[in-house]
């Protein structure tokens, strides 16, 4: 509980929270105090305080840049793999999801298929719940649909980037934070397949038919996960 209160206090400052989001989006590209100060139009000393606060709760780490050129090295800050949990009281959904996945996998192929179907339904439900059930998707333009997908992905903590290519009828998008990464560490292939189904379910809420292709996977050593959605019916 003490750590939870400390985390809540750190994120009570909007600028500090925005700095955390900025670092999360950059992920494997560490930043300096000056870069943060310029990005948020604040004094470097203020930026350093914010970064130190984030480092205190272990969601940001820092190290000195070693160039071998002499002079004073710059301190670089980057996001860690630690997950923020702010539950009052503590509810261990992570443990529940791990147990549920283990149980389904013990059932063999039938359990795996059930897991993928669950992910797809979950993606649809989240899109509907966060967008007032999307009564008539036929009235939405493709740009509006993409905007809904991007906003929902942001709310779900994926820190996404969407690009709609109208001529190619394609949507390119990146996920810079996997919401299932803690569970994926134990069941990487299965959980990534489930997440694929989850994303497909989100898309199918606003598009009638899509061909979803995974291009990159952060658990395969890539900087983020990248997908291309081909729209066969628009």
N, C-alpha and C positions, 0 to 999 in steps of 0.2 A: 504493500500500500504506500509506503514511504517513497519508493521509486516512482510509482504512478503519479503521486502528487507533484514530484519534482519534474516529471515530464510535462504534466499539465501546466505547471508554472512556466516552463521554458517556452511552450507553444502558445501561451496567452498573449504574447507579443506578435502582432500581425506581420511585421517586417521579418522577424526571426523565422516565422513559419514559411514566409515566401522565400527566404534564403534557403531553407531546407528543401522546398520544392525545386528551386533552381539547381541545387546540387544533385537532387535525385534525377532530374532530367538530363543533367550532364554525365552522371554516373561514373564512367571510367575516365573522365577528363577532369582531373583535379584543378582547382582554382586558387588564386592568391587572394589575399585581403584586398589588394587594390582592384582586382577584377570585380569582386563583390561590391566594393564601395562605389565603383563606377556604374555597375548594373542597377543599383538601388538608390543612387544619388545620395549617399551618406558619407560621413567622414570615415577615413580608414580606421581610426581608433574605435568608432562605433561598430564598424563591420567586424573588427577583431573581437570585440566583446560578444557580439551575437554568435560568431563562430566558436568561441570558447565555451559559451553556454551550451551549444549543440554538441560540442565535444565532451562536455561534462556528463551528458546522459548517454554517451557512447553510440550515437547514431551518426556521428561525423568523426573522422580520424584525420590526423595531419602528420606530415613528414617534411623534411627539408629536401629541396631540389638540389641534386648534386650534378653539376655541369662539368666539373673539372677545370673550369676557367678561372678559378679564384674569386675573390670578392665574397660579400656576404650572401649566403644562399637564401632563397625565398622559401617561405613555409607554404606548402600546398595542402589544401583541404579537399577531402572527398567523402562521399557517403559510405557508410558501412552496410553490412548485411543484416544488422539488427533490426527487428520489427518493433514498431511502436504498438503498445497495447495499453489502451485507456479504458478499462472496464471497472465499474463501480457497482457491486463488488466484482471480483475476478470471475470470469466465465471462460472456461477453457474450451472454446470452440475448436481450437487447433488440435487438441487431443481427441475431441469427438470426431472431427473429420478424418484424422489418422486412423482411428479405430474403425470408422465406417468404410474407409478405403481398404484397409487390411481385410475386413470381413468380406467385402465384395470380391477381392482378389482371391481369397480362399475358395470361392465358388467356381474358379476357373473362367472359361470363356463367357459363360452366361453372366457371371458377376462383372466382368469387364464391360460387356455390352450394356449392362444395366447402369454402370458408372458413366459411360459415354452418353447414354440417353438422359441420365440425370443432369449432366453438365449442360446438354442442349436445352432442356426444359428450364434449368436455372437461368441460363442466358436470356431466354425469352421472357421469363417472369420479371427479371430485373429491368429489362427494357420497358416492359409494360408498366411496372410499378413506379418507375422513376419518370415516366413520360405520360402520366394520366391515361394509361391503357391504349394509347395510340388508336383512337376510334376508327379513322379512315385514312390509311396510309396512301391510298390512291390520290388524295388531294395534296400530298407532299411532293415537292421537287426532289431530285436526287441530291442536290446541295443541302436541302433541309434534312433529308434522311441522314446524310453523312454528319451533319452538325449534331443531330440527336445521338448518333453513335459515339461521336467524339466526346460530347458532354457527359454521357452516361459512363464512358470509360474513365473519364477524369474523376467522376464521383466514386467509382469503384477502386480508385487508387492505382490505375495502370499507367498514369502519366504518358498518354498516347500522343501520336502525331499522325493526322490523317491528311491524305492528298487525293482529291478526286480528279481523275483524268477523263474529261467528258468525251473526247474523240475516241479514246480506246475503250470507253465504258469500263474503266477499272478504278478500284480504290486501293491505294497503297497506304499501309499504315504500320506504325511501329508501336511496340509496347516496351516502355522503359522500366517498368516495375511489375513483376509477376505477383498477383494477389495470392497465388498458391505456392509460392517459392519454398515455404517452410516444409510443406508436405512433399513437394517435388524432390527435395533432397533425398528422400527415402524411396520414392517410386517415380523416378524422373520420366521414363518413357510413358507410363500409364497416365500420370497426372498431366503431362503435356498434351497427350491425346484427349484427355477430358477437357482441358482448357481450350483446345481447338474446337471441340464440340460446343463448349460454352460460348465462344466467339461466334461460331456459326449460328447458334440459336439467337444471338443478339441481332445478327444481320438479317436472319429470316423473319424477324419481327417487322422489318420495314421494306425488305426486298423479297419478291416472290421466289426467285431462283438465283442462287449464286454459286460460283465455283471458287472455293476458298483454298488458297495455296500458301503453305508455310515456306518462307524463303530463308529465314535465319532463326536460330534458337539460342537464347542466352545461356542455356545449360550445356550447349555444345561449344562454349567458349566465345560466342559472339557478344558484341556489346549490348544488343537488345534482341527482342523477337520481332521479326518482320513478316508481313503477310501481304498477299495480293488477292483482292476479291474481284473476280470477273463477273460482270452483271449480264446474265443471259436474257433476262426479261426486265425491262425498265419501264 
